[in-house]
Amino acid sequence: MAYTVDGVELDTDDQGFLLEPNYSEEIVKLIAEAEGIKLTDDHWAVVNYMRDEYKENGHTPNFRNMLKGYSEIRPGTDSKFLYDLFPLGPAKQAAKVAGLPQPLGKGGY
C-alpha cells in the first residue's frame, strides 16, 4: 500500500505505516480515511502531540507514556478518551494516522 501526496508516492510497510515520516495535513486525512476515522479537533491534537514526540525523541511513546504525556497537555485525559479516538490502539493507530513510521516494539518508548 502506498499513499500519494502532491503527486509523490509515499511507501508504506505491510501494515500501512509510512517508511519515512510525512508531516503534511494531507497525509493525515488520507490515512485517517483509510482507517475509517473521521477527524475531529481532538484527533488533530493527538496527531500533533505524536508528531512532536517523534520529532523530539525519534520515536513515538508507548500507550502508557502517551497517556501520561498527553494528560499533561489535556488534563483529565483517560484511556477511554484515547481509545474512542483511535480504537485499534491509540499509540500505534495515532502514530500511523500522524504519518509516522511504525512504533518500536510495543508502541515506542
N, C-alpha and C positions, 0 to 999 in steps of 0.2 A: 504494500500500500504506500502511496506517496500523495502528498498534498502539493498543489500548485498555488503559489502566491506571487503576484506580479509577474506572471509568465515563467517563474522559476520553479522547477520541480524539486521538492524537498523530500529526501529519502527518509524512510522510517524503518524501524526494526520489525520483527514479525508480530509484535503486539501493537503496532501503530504509534510508538513513541518516535519523535524526531531523533535522528542521529546527532544532529547539531542543534543547539538552541536557536529559536527564532522568536524575537520579541515584538513582532508585528501584531496589531489588533486583528488583522485578517486571519492569521493562523489560529487564534483563539476561537474565532467564530466558526471556522471550518471544522476544527477538531471537536468543539462542543456539539455542533450539529451531528457529526458522525457518532458521537457518544450519546446522542439523544437528550442533550442538556439544553434547556432554554436559558440563556444567560440573563442574570439579574445583576444589580449593583453588588449584591453580596458575593456572587461568583467572581466578579471582577476584582473585588477587594482581596479575595483569597488568591486569585491568579497573580495579582501584583505582589502579594506577600511571598508567594512561592518563587516568583522571578527575582525578587530582592534577595531572598535566602540563597538562591542559586548563584547570583552574581557575587554575593559576599563570601560564600563558603565553597563554591564549586560543585555543590550538590544540594539536593533538597532534604528537608528534615523527614524523619520517620513520623508516624502518626502522633506518638506521644509528645515529641518535641514540637510538632506542628501545632497541636492543641495548646500547649503551654505558651509558645511564642505568639500565636495568633490571638490568644486570650489577653495578652498584654496590649494588643492593638485594639481589640474589641472586647472589653470586659464582659463577662457573662457567657462567653462562647463555651459551648459544651460539645461533646462528641455527636449528639443528636443533630445539632445545627450543621456541623460539617458533613455528616452522613446524608442529611437532607439535600445538601448541595451536590455532593459527589458520592452517590450511593454505592458505587463499586469499590470504594475505599478512598477516603479523602486524600491521603498522602500521595498515592500513585495516580489516581484519576485527576487530581488537581494539577499535578506536575505535567501530565500528558496534555491536558487542556491548555495549560500555560505555554505550551510549545517547547517544553524542556525534554532532554533525554530521559530515558528510564532511570528511576532512582536506583541507587546502590542497594544491594542486599534486600532487606525487607522494608524499603522505603526511605533510604537515606541514612543520615547520621543519628 
